[in-house]
Amino acid sequence: MAKYLLVYHGGSMAESEEEQAATMEAWGKWFGTLGASVVDGGNPTGESVTVSSDGKAQPGGGANPASGYSLIDADSIEDAAAKARGCPILAGGGSVEVCATIDVGP
């Protein structure tokens, strides 16, 4: 089984305590459906800067900054994408980028 990085982009922030609780519950349920395939549940991201090849730093993370990440096991990129389709960030207008990781270890 290979590892896939799920990079979350965008999505709306819950404003009320009730909305925040519902959002956390949705994420918990989704992670529950993924079960043992979750390698690292990840975290939301905060302030970001994109450093370009000329060394300049662009505040804000560029055109489509990451808003969080997770690492999962999946049989294929198609399987990883299928698992990503249940992500709660999609309901908030966000997206999930699915990236195959490459093991370069010994």
Backbone torsions as a table, in degrees:
resi	resn	phi	psi	omega
1	MET	NA	137.6	-179.4
2	ALA	-97.4	163.3	177.7
3	LYS	-101.0	141.3	179.8
4	TYR	-129.0	135.1	177.2
5	LEU	-92.1	126.0	173.8
6	LEU	-102.4	117.7	179.0
7	VAL	-109.3	121.4	-178.4
8	TYR	-91.0	137.8	178.7
9	HIS	-126.8	133.8	174.6
10	GLY	69.9	-148.0	-175.5
11	GLY	94.3	153.1	-179.3
12	SER	-95.9	152.2	178.1
13	MET	-91.2	134.3	175.5
14	ALA	-66.7	136.8	-175.8
15	GLU	-96.3	-47.8	-177.3
16	SER	-87.8	164.3	177.0
17	GLU	-62.1	-36.9	178.8
18	GLU	-64.6	-43.8	178.5
19	GLU	-64.4	-39.9	178.3
20	GLN	-62.5	-43.7	178.9
21	ALA	-63.6	-42.3	179.1
22	ALA	-65.0	-38.8	178.4
23	THR	-64.7	-46.0	179.2
24	MET	-63.0	-37.8	177.8
25	GLU	-64.5	-42.0	179.0
26	ALA	-62.5	-42.8	178.2
27	TRP	-64.4	-42.5	178.5
28	GLY	-61.1	-42.4	178.0
29	LYS	-64.1	-43.4	-179.5
30	TRP	-63.2	-47.2	177.0
31	PHE	-59.7	-34.5	177.0
32	GLY	-62.7	-37.7	178.5
33	THR	-69.8	-26.3	179.4
34	LEU	-78.3	-24.4	176.3
35	GLY	54.9	-131.6	-174.8
36	ALA	-69.9	-9.0	179.5
37	SER	-73.5	-13.4	177.9
38	VAL	-77.2	113.5	177.4
39	VAL	-86.5	-44.6	178.7
40	ASP	-146.1	113.6	-179.4
41	GLY	-61.4	-19.8	176.5
42	GLY	77.8	-159.2	-177.0
43	ASN	-159.0	161.3	168.4
44	PRO	-69.0	160.6	175.5
45	THR	-108.1	159.4	178.5
46	GLY	-110.7	-140.3	-178.8
47	GLU	-53.4	139.7	179.7
48	SER	-136.5	157.1	177.6
49	VAL	-139.1	136.3	175.1
50	THR	-104.4	124.5	178.9
51	VAL	-99.5	123.2	-178.7
52	SER	-91.1	173.6	-176.2
53	SER	-62.3	-22.6	177.3
54	ASP	-86.7	2.8	176.8
55	GLY	88.4	-3.0	179.4
56	LYS	-76.5	142.7	-179.7
57	ALA	-106.1	124.9	178.0
58	GLN	-102.5	112.9	177.9
59	PRO	-61.9	151.0	175.4
60	GLY	92.5	-2.5	173.9
61	GLY	81.3	10.8	177.1
62	GLY	86.6	-159.0	-172.3
63	ALA	-68.0	-34.0	-176.1
64	ASN	-141.0	73.7	-173.5
65	PRO	-65.0	148.7	176.4
66	ALA	-70.0	142.8	176.3
67	SER	-114.8	-1.4	177.4
68	GLY	169.1	179.7	-178.6
69	TYR	-156.6	161.3	168.6
70	SER	-148.7	161.3	176.4
71	LEU	-125.6	126.0	-178.0
72	ILE	-129.0	161.3	168.9
73	ASP	-95.7	142.4	176.7
74	ALA	-155.4	158.2	-179.6
75	ASP	-74.2	-26.1	-178.0
76	SER	-161.6	170.6	176.8
77	ILE	-65.4	-31.6	176.5
78	GLU	-65.4	-40.5	177.3
79	ASP	-64.8	-42.9	178.7
80	ALA	-63.0	-41.8	178.5
81	ALA	-64.6	-38.8	178.2
82	ALA	-62.7	-40.4	178.0
83	LYS	-66.7	-35.6	-179.1
84	ALA	-68.9	-24.1	-177.7
85	ARG	-62.6	-18.9	178.5
86	GLY	-92.3	1.9	-175.0
87	CYS	-64.8	131.5	-179.1
88	PRO	-62.2	-22.1	-179.2
89	ILE	-63.4	-25.4	179.6
90	LEU	-64.5	-35.8	179.1
91	ALA	-67.8	-22.6	179.5
92	GLY	-95.7	14.3	177.6
93	GLY	87.0	5.8	180.0
94	GLY	-89.7	-174.0	178.8
95	SER	-138.3	164.1	177.9
96	VAL	-124.4	121.6	174.2
97	GLU	-92.8	127.8	-178.3
98	VAL	-107.3	120.9	-176.0
99	CYS	-124.6	126.4	173.7
100	ALA	-71.7	134.8	175.4
101	THR	-92.5	155.2	-178.7
102	ILE	-117.3	121.1	179.1
103	ASP	-80.7	113.7	179.8
104	VAL	-109.9	10.7	-178.8
105	GLY	-74.1	169.1	-179.9
106	PRO	-65.8	NA	NA
